[in-house]
Amino acid sequence: MQCVNRHSRFWPILDVLSERRYAAILIVSGLAYGILYMVVVGVVSYVPGLHSVTGPYPIIRFTSLGISAIIAGNVFFFIFYGAIAFLAASSFLVGLNISLMFYARRMTRACRMNRFSKSKGLLGLLPAFFTSFSCCGTGPLTLAIGSAAFSSLSLYSQYMAPMTIAVLVAGTYMMSSKVSKTEGC
């Protein structure tokens, strides 16, 4: 661990971002979350019979609404520009929370504490998956909760992405605060 100002509640975040091991955990878990999110909410979809008439794959198109692509035969990708920003922010925060969780376990072992720190930072994952109705509108999540419930949630679509980011930031802060209390060990 590097020497940082341990009087701040944010020093665990700085440690996680500066150490290669935890930065790698952040990147891998953030990418895994991002890919899983795109599949679950329908950003990446399997469309039988879809293929390009212009030739080899991939076909990428930038429109005024977002980015669409035919990645391979029968695989379609579409994402709004606002959803890209949300996905980048939420993937980073999910990766940071997972890295902090591993960092907290290491700190509790180093301090010879009996209990591992639990991550409340991952509580933002549930609302993160429900933001799909505000950006994408299809996918396996629609099948899971039903189309009527899915369309009812559209009333709250403008609040879900900011709420998700707020919950993930709050979870990151709570986790960082909890780890920063091990300063004296």
N, C-alpha and C positions, 0 to 999 in steps of 0.2 A: 504494500500500500504506500502511496506517495504521501508526502507531507503536505497537507492542506490546512486551511483555517478550520479547526474543529469546533469553533464557537458558533458556527452557522448550522442551521438545520438542513442545509443543502450540500454539505460536504460529502455525504454518501453518493449523491448524484454525480458530483464532480469526480469522485473516485471511480465510479462505474464507467463514466464516459472516457476517462483517461487510461484505464487499464485495458489492454488488448483482449484479455479473456472475457471480460464482461461486455466490452464493445462488440465482440463476436457473438455473444449470446443475444445482445440487443438486436443486432442485424438479422441473425438467423430467425429468431422468434418473431420479429417484426415482419419479415418477408413471409414467413409461414402464416401468420395471421392475415396479412394482406391477400395472399393467394386464396386461403380458405374463405375469407370474406367475399372475394370476387366470385367464387364458385357458388357459395351459399345464397348470395343475394341475386345472382343472375347476371353479373357483369360479363362473365364468361359463360356461354351457353352452348349446349349441344343442340344443333338444329338439323334434323335429318334431311338430306337432299340438298343442303346448302353447299354450293361450290362456286368458285369464281369463273366468270365467263371470259375474263381477260388474261388468264394464264396462271403462272405459278404463284404459290402462296409466299408470304402473307400480302394481303391487300389492305393498306391502311388509308383511312380517309379522315381528315380533320374538317369538321363542320362548325357552324356557329354554336351548336349545342354541346358538342363533345367529340370524342374520338371513337370511330368505329373501325372494325377490322375483321376480315375473315382470316383467322390465324392459320387454319388448316382445313381440310375437307370436313364439313359439318360442324366446325367450331367457330362461333361468332363472339365478338367482343364489342361491347359498347359501354362507355362511361362518360358522364357529364363532367365538365371542367370543375365544377364545385365539388363533385364527389371525389375527384382526384385529390383536391386539397384536404378534404376530410379523411380520405384513406391514408394519405401520407402522415397527417398529424396523429390519427388514431393508431396506425401501425407503429410509429415511433414511440408513442406513450405505452402501448402494450408491451413492446420490446423492452422499454426502460423499466416497466414494472416487473417484468420477469427477471431482468438482470438484477434489479434491486432485491428481489426475493432470494436469488442465489447468493448475492453479496451479504444479505442479512444472515443467511445460514452460516456463511463463512465467519462472520463477525461473532455470532453466538458460540460457535466452536472455539474461536480464538479467545473469547472472554470466559470460556468454560461455563457457559450458562446451560441449563438443562433444556430449556424450551427453544424451539426455533421461532423466529418471527413469522407471523402469518401475514400474507399479502392481502390487504383490503383493496389494493390498487387494481386488482383484476375484476372488481365489481362493475367496472365500466364496460365489460365485454357484452353483457346482456343488452343494454341499450344500444351498443354499437351495432349489433346485428339487426336491431329494429329500425335503424336509420334507412334501411333499404327501401322502404315505401316512399321515402322522400326523394330518392334519387333514381332508383332502378326499376322497381315495380314488378319484377318477376323472380323466378328462381325457386329452389327447394323450400325456402322460408315461407313462401306463399302456401305451398302444400302443407307445411307443418302447422301453421296457425289458421289456415282457411282463408279463402278469398274475401269473405265478408268482414272478418276481423282485420285483415290486411288493409282493405279499403277504408275501414272506419278509422284506422290510425292515420290516414292522410290528413285528417283535421289538425293533427299535431306535428305535421312533417317539418315545419320551419323551426320547431323547438328541439327536435330530437338530436340533430348533429351537434349543436352547441351544448346541449345537456350531456351528451356522451363525452365530449371533450372535457367539460367541467368535471364530470365524475372521474374520468381518468387522471386529470391533473390533481384533483383532491386526493385520490388514492396514491398517487406518486408522492405528494407532500406528506401524507400520513405515514407512508412507508419510510420515507427519508427521515422524518422526525423520529420515528421509533428507532431506527438504526443509529441516528445521531446521539441518542441517549446512552449508547455504549461507549461514549467518548473516553471515559475514565479507565477503561480496561486495558 
